[in-house]
Amino acid sequence: MMAHVVVLGAGLGGTIQAYELRDSLEEGDKITLISDKPYFQFTPSNPWAGVGWRKKGDVTIELAPVMKDRGIEFICDAAVKLEPAENRIKLKSGAEVTYDYLVIATGPELAFDEIDGFGPEANTSSVCQIEHAELSGRKWEAFCADPGPIVVGAVQGASCFGPAYEYAMTMDTDLRRRKIRHKVPMIFVTPEPYIGHLGLGGVGDTKGMLESIMRDRDIRWVTNAKVEMFEADKLHFVEVNEDGSEKKKHEEPFKYAMFLPAFRGIPALQGIEGLVNPRGFVLTDEFQRNPKYPNIFGIGVCIAIAPPVATPVPTGVPKTGFMIESMVTATAHNIPRLIAGKEPDSRPTWNAFCLADFGDRGAAFLAMPQNPPRNLNWASEGRWVHWAKLAFEWYFMRKVRKGVSEPFYEKFVMRMMKINKIQDGKTGS
Ligand SMILES: Cc1cc2nc3c(=O)[nH]c(=O)nc-3n(C[C@H](O)[C@H](O)[C@H](O)COP(=O)(O)OP(=O)(O)OC[C@H]3O[C@@H](n4cnc5c(N)ncnc54)[C@H](O)[C@@H]3O)c2cc1C
């Protein structure tokens, strides 16, 4: 019997999921990709767009033609309500789509509303989405014409720390190139208990490494920070002790601010008992499958992962690109098995591999497995990371444009580092 598989969300995870399923499913099985935006965006390049080094057109790809080429139906519409008991998704246009199997890949909703004055519609810039990052790039030009203090970092409950460090260092690099760095005091404010924690309890010596880089670049920092509010030109935050009690209240004036928000699940998923946790993140088992609705899978930033250790100010676990690809590959193997009446057998590795670019050099880390104690901790920095990140962008954009599910770059880097994306079943390579 032929099956209809729907992938909801066409970001870094969903787009590649549709391609990998096209390879793993039978020809007669139908795949539909649904996304609220007509284009794919390569989110990791957004910090570059935030200083004007990329334009929207450089890092987006129209989805309709590339999906048509691969025989995947593309619907540009937003999910407003999932009805898992009926295998149905209600869309903003009023249309409804039913499915046999569903892969949820809707990424995060950005929780700017949890803090007063926060977000691109209030007093801070954002690089989380290309639309925000382009706006930030324009604000950045105005700022450079009349510079002043910068506050940058992440707020309580954030999980994605890499881009906060990236953007801080990229701004530093850009200001030095413009020869106005001396006019810009910079402070990095983070809920992490120490610099380089990254929501992962650190990876190798990311603490020493990132502290040293920040010292070199004259960026001051405050850790264990909980933001209270952003005024138009002033950040209010509290620094806490190990037991969570207040250590010191801070006020930092700024002319430019960018903070990573906390994430939560999208509204269409919120409150569905057994499908999501209280923040709306999709519950998945070791096979990326939802325990209550076994025909639903979740991949990427939208899934629930508990932090390995509690921190004095709450932090979450980052879900990085390579980890997401391991979820995609496992799901692409498991769905055909379910269709064939078998049990799933592929588990993602969830190894965290990340390249953080600083505009001229960068830092890379690999945590295997994600949570300590680990078999492998590796962190390094240098000019090569900048080149590797450029290559990552080039190959990933090419992969989406051509509809290929596993090209050279992953194979090359991952073989070099002897990493597998899935633990059991076929490797797909
Ligand atoms: C600024 C930034 C930089 C990052 N840099 C890196 C990096 O360098 N390396 C790395 O490994 N990781 C990086 N990450 C982490 C991670 O890889 C990215 O967040 C990645 O984009 C997550 O992929 P995803 O598919 O889970 O979600 P997304 O890429 O966010 O995709 C979600 C998709 O769902 C769609 N969608 C949302 N709501 C709906 C709806 N209601 N109906 C239909 N569609 C919907 C969205 O439009 C989008 O297409 C970065 C994250 C950020 C925020």
The ligand as an SDF file (V2000), in Angstrom:
LIG
                    3D

 53 58  0  0  0  0  0  0  0  0999 V2000
   21.1750   32.3340   14.2050 C   0  0  0  0  0  0  0  0  0  0  0  0
   21.4180   30.8640   14.2760 C   0  0  0  0  0  0  0  0  0  0  0  0
   22.6210   30.3360   13.8030 C   0  0  0  0  0  0  0  0  0  0  0  0
   22.8650   28.9670   13.8580 C   0  0  0  0  0  0  0  0  0  0  0  0
   24.0600   28.5060   13.4160 N   0  0  0  0  0  0  0  0  0  0  0  0
   24.3100   27.1910   13.4510 C   0  0  0  0  0  0  0  0  0  0  0  0
   25.5460   26.6820   12.9440 C   0  0  0  0  0  0  0  0  0  0  0  0
   26.4120   27.4300   12.5010 O   0  0  0  0  0  0  0  0  0  0  0  0
   25.7580   25.3480   12.9780 N   0  0  0  0  0  0  0  0  0  0  0  0
   24.8190   24.5070   13.4700 C   0  0  0  0  0  0  0  0  0  0  0  0
   25.0490   23.3190   13.4730 O   0  0  0  0  0  0  0  0  0  0  0  0
   23.6520   24.9490   13.9620 N   0  0  0  0  0  0  0  0  0  0  0  0
   23.3630   26.2740   13.9590 C   0  0  0  0  0  0  0  0  0  0  0  0
   22.1670   26.7210   14.4510 N   0  0  0  0  0  0  0  0  0  0  0  0
   21.2280   25.7660   15.0820 C   0  0  0  0  0  0  0  0  0  0  0  0
   20.3300   24.9840   14.1020 C   0  0  0  0  0  0  0  0  0  0  0  0
   21.1170   24.2640   13.1980 O   0  0  0  0  0  0  0  0  0  0  0  0
   19.3750   25.8980   13.3460 C   0  0  0  0  0  0  0  0  0  0  0  0
   18.5220   26.5350   14.2580 O   0  0  0  0  0  0  0  0  0  0  0  0
   18.5120   25.1470   12.3200 C   0  0  0  0  0  0  0  0  0  0  0  0
   17.9690   26.0840   11.4250 O   0  0  0  0  0  0  0  0  0  0  0  0
   17.4030   24.3390   12.9600 C   0  0  0  0  0  0  0  0  0  0  0  0
   16.7580   23.5740   11.9790 O   0  0  0  0  0  0  0  0  0  0  0  0
   15.2150   23.1410   12.1120 P   0  0  0  0  0  0  0  0  0  0  0  0
   14.8780   22.4790   10.8290 O   0  0  0  0  0  0  0  0  0  0  0  0
   14.9850   22.4270   13.3740 O   0  0  0  0  0  0  0  0  0  0  0  0
   14.4230   24.5180   12.2430 O   0  0  0  0  0  0  0  0  0  0  0  0
   14.3460   25.7310   11.2090 P   0  0  0  0  0  0  0  0  0  0  0  0
   15.5340   25.7520   10.3150 O   0  0  0  0  0  0  0  0  0  0  0  0
   14.0500   26.9390   12.0410 O   0  0  0  0  0  0  0  0  0  0  0  0
   13.0950   25.3640   10.3110 O   0  0  0  0  0  0  0  0  0  0  0  0
   11.7770   25.4270   10.7510 C   0  0  0  0  0  0  0  0  0  0  0  0
   10.8740   25.5720    9.5510 C   0  0  0  0  0  0  0  0  0  0  0  0
    9.5050   25.4510    9.9430 O   0  0  0  0  0  0  0  0  0  0  0  0
    8.7530   26.4850    9.3420 C   0  0  0  0  0  0  0  0  0  0  0  0
    7.5700   26.7350   10.1710 N   0  0  0  0  0  0  0  0  0  0  0  0
    7.5230   27.3180   11.3940 C   0  0  0  0  0  0  0  0  0  0  0  0
    6.2470   27.3880   11.8130 N   0  0  0  0  0  0  0  0  0  0  0  0
    5.4730   26.8340   10.8540 C   0  0  0  0  0  0  0  0  0  0  0  0
    4.0770   26.6230   10.7110 C   0  0  0  0  0  0  0  0  0  0  0  0
    3.1990   26.9950   11.6390 N   0  0  0  0  0  0  0  0  0  0  0  0
    3.6290   26.0140    9.5870 N   0  0  0  0  0  0  0  0  0  0  0  0
    4.4940   25.6410    8.6150 C   0  0  0  0  0  0  0  0  0  0  0  0
    5.8290   25.8210    8.7060 N   0  0  0  0  0  0  0  0  0  0  0  0
    6.3100   26.4080    9.8100 C   0  0  0  0  0  0  0  0  0  0  0  0
    9.7440   27.6500    9.2800 C   0  0  0  0  0  0  0  0  0  0  0  0
    9.3820   28.6380    8.3400 O   0  0  0  0  0  0  0  0  0  0  0  0
   11.0090   26.9260    8.8650 C   0  0  0  0  0  0  0  0  0  0  0  0
   11.0510   26.7310    7.4870 O   0  0  0  0  0  0  0  0  0  0  0  0
   21.8920   28.0930   14.4110 C   0  0  0  0  0  0  0  0  0  0  0  0
   20.6870   28.6230   14.8970 C   0  0  0  0  0  0  0  0  0  0  0  0
   20.4480   29.9810   14.8380 C   0  0  0  0  0  0  0  0  0  0  0  0
   19.1480   30.5300   15.3700 C   0  0  0  0  0  0  0  0  0  0  0  0
  1  2  1  0
  2  3  1  0
  2 52  2  0
  3  4  2  0
  4  5  1  0
  4 50  1  0
  5  6  2  0
  6  7  1  0
  6 13  1  0
  7  8  2  0
  7  9  1  0
  9 10  1  0
 10 11  2  0
 10 12  1  0
 12 13  2  0
 13 14  1  0
 14 15  1  0
 14 50  1  0
 15 16  1  0
 16 17  1  0
 16 18  1  0
 18 19  1  0
 18 20  1  0
 20 21  1  0
 20 22  1  0
 22 23  1  0
 23 24  1  0
 24 25  2  0
 24 26  1  0
 24 27  1  0
 27 28  1  0
 28 29  2  0
 28 30  1  0
 28 31  1  0
 31 32  1  0
 32 33  1  0
 33 34  1  0
 33 48  1  0
 34 35  1  0
 35 36  1  0
 35 46  1  0
 36 37  1  0
 36 45  1  0
 37 38  2  0
 38 39  1  0
 39 40  1  0
 39 45  2  0
 40 41  1  0
 40 42  2  0
 42 43  1  0
 43 44  2  0
 44 45  1  0
 46 47  1  0
 46 48  1  0
 48 49  1  0
 50 51  2  0
 51 52  1  0
 52 53  1  0
M  END
$$$$
